[in-house]
Every structure is written in C-alpha cells, then in structure tokens.
C-alpha cells in the first residue's frame, strides 16, 4: 500500500511524555537533547529543531525537556538499568511490567501504559 505524504503524517506521531513526567525526569537528572519542550507552566513546543537553536529568552522561563516516551524508557534502561515492557491483551487493553516483578494492567492504549510505567519508575525506583 502506498501512502501519500499527507496520509503518513496523520498516521504516525511521536508520543511525548506529559508535563508532569517531564518535570520528574528533570528532577531525576534527565539532560538529553530533545526536540520537544514544555514552558510557561506546561505549554508544549514540539518544533522539530534542535532545542539548542531555539531562542528560549522569548519564553521568559527555562524550558523543561519533553522526550518521547521511547526516549524516556531508553534513558531509564541505559542510565538506571530499569527495563519496561508493555504488553497487549486480546481484549484491547495493555499492561506494563517493570522487569523486577511489578506489573499493572488495564490501560486503554500502549501510550497510556508507557506513560504510567515511566511515571511509576521515576517516583519509586530512580533515586
């Protein structure tokens, strides 16, 4: 099947962490380069340009990096040795498992499960 550019853009979109999770990541030492940022109390700026090239002075506040969920999970895996697995179920729900034995079920989407897994790890496992 061939998709026109317009159709592809509406199919695949990056899933960034929420403002709440972005703040947790910052507090836990996340300092990676991202293409999305939050500023002014949670407003998202997802411009696809290097954040080092953005004039942040216009926002009157230091931005908080907004990584994608996959980037946050990779950071947890590589920096803190915390592995997250998202599982689909035949009923259309999802669960997450932290590969230390903890797991939780009944999320409506992969992205919801990933967001909650990242949040759980940051609040309970990362020192």
PLY file of the C-alpha trace (Angstrom):
ply
format ascii 1.0
element vertex 127
property float x
property float y
property float z
element edge 126
property int vertex1
property int vertex2
end_header
0.00 0.00 0.00
1.35 3.43 -0.90
0.55 6.35 1.37
0.65 9.93 0.29
2.78 12.20 2.49
-0.32 13.85 3.88
-1.75 10.49 5.00
1.50 9.37 6.63
1.76 12.48 8.74
-1.62 11.75 10.27
-0.82 8.10 10.97
2.45 8.25 12.87
3.03 10.87 15.53
5.60 10.94 18.27
4.21 10.42 21.75
5.89 12.81 24.16
5.81 12.38 27.92
3.35 14.53 29.85
4.41 17.77 31.55
4.22 16.01 34.94
6.56 13.22 33.79
8.90 15.72 32.09
9.29 17.52 35.44
10.02 14.20 37.18
12.63 13.36 34.54
14.31 16.73 35.04
14.34 16.22 38.82
15.95 12.79 38.37
18.75 14.13 36.16
17.50 13.73 32.59
19.66 16.06 30.46
19.36 14.65 26.96
18.76 16.76 23.85
15.09 16.68 22.82
13.02 18.18 20.03
10.04 18.91 22.24
9.97 21.14 25.32
7.47 22.42 27.85
7.48 26.03 29.00
5.30 28.56 30.80
3.56 26.16 33.13
3.16 23.24 30.76
2.69 24.64 27.27
4.23 22.23 24.78
6.56 23.33 21.98
7.14 20.43 19.61
9.08 22.21 16.92
11.34 19.82 15.13
14.54 21.77 15.54
17.40 21.35 17.94
16.44 22.88 21.24
19.91 24.45 21.48
18.95 26.59 18.47
15.69 27.86 19.97
15.66 31.35 21.47
14.30 30.45 24.90
14.56 34.02 26.14
11.28 34.75 24.37
9.53 32.33 26.75
10.82 34.05 29.92
11.44 30.73 31.61
13.82 27.81 31.36
12.22 25.06 29.28
11.75 21.53 30.53
12.85 18.88 28.04
9.99 16.75 26.71
11.38 13.48 25.40
9.29 10.92 23.61
8.08 8.03 25.72
10.52 5.71 23.96
13.42 8.08 24.68
12.46 8.21 28.37
12.22 4.41 28.54
15.61 4.08 26.87
17.12 6.56 29.36
15.67 4.55 32.25
17.10 1.36 30.73
20.58 2.66 29.90
21.18 5.01 32.83
19.27 3.27 35.64
19.04 -0.35 34.40
15.24 -0.22 34.64
13.52 -2.19 31.91
9.90 -1.55 30.98
7.79 -3.90 28.90
4.36 -3.04 27.52
2.04 -5.99 26.82
-1.08 -6.05 24.67
-4.04 -8.28 25.55
-6.67 -9.79 23.28
-9.40 -7.62 24.84
-7.62 -4.50 23.54
-6.13 -3.39 26.84
-2.46 -3.05 27.74
-0.33 -3.58 30.81
3.17 -2.62 31.77
5.76 -4.64 33.56
8.88 -3.37 35.23
11.27 -6.27 34.87
11.72 -6.59 38.61
8.36 -8.28 39.04
5.99 -5.30 39.29
3.20 -5.03 36.74
-0.11 -3.29 36.26
-2.95 -3.95 33.80
-5.97 -2.37 32.14
-4.79 0.64 30.20
-6.74 1.62 27.10
-3.66 2.25 24.97
0.02 1.40 24.65
0.84 5.07 25.23
-1.19 5.24 28.46
0.59 2.15 29.80
4.01 3.55 28.82
3.29 6.93 30.45
2.23 5.32 33.73
5.20 2.91 33.71
7.67 5.77 33.25
5.96 7.76 36.00
5.99 4.77 38.37
9.72 4.21 37.79
10.60 7.85 38.35
8.54 8.10 41.52
9.51 4.75 43.06
12.72 3.33 41.57
15.03 6.16 40.49
16.94 7.69 43.39
0 1
1 2
2 3
3 4
4 5
5 6
6 7
7 8
8 9
9 10
10 11
11 12
12 13
13 14
14 15
15 16
16 17
17 18
18 19
19 20
20 21
21 22
22 23
23 24
24 25
25 26
26 27
27 28
28 29
29 30
30 31
31 32
32 33
33 34
34 35
35 36
36 37
37 38
38 39
39 40
40 41
41 42
42 43
43 44
44 45
45 46
46 47
47 48
48 49
49 50
50 51
51 52
52 53
53 54
54 55
55 56
56 57
57 58
58 59
59 60
60 61
61 62
62 63
63 64
64 65
65 66
66 67
67 68
68 69
69 70
70 71
71 72
72 73
73 74
74 75
75 76
76 77
77 78
78 79
79 80
80 81
81 82
82 83
83 84
84 85
85 86
86 87
87 88
88 89
89 90
90 91
91 92
92 93
93 94
94 95
95 96
96 97
97 98
98 99
99 100
100 101
101 102
102 103
103 104
104 105
105 106
106 107
107 108
108 109
109 110
110 111
111 112
112 113
113 114
114 115
115 116
116 117
117 118
118 119
119 120
120 121
121 122
122 123
123 124
124 125
125 126
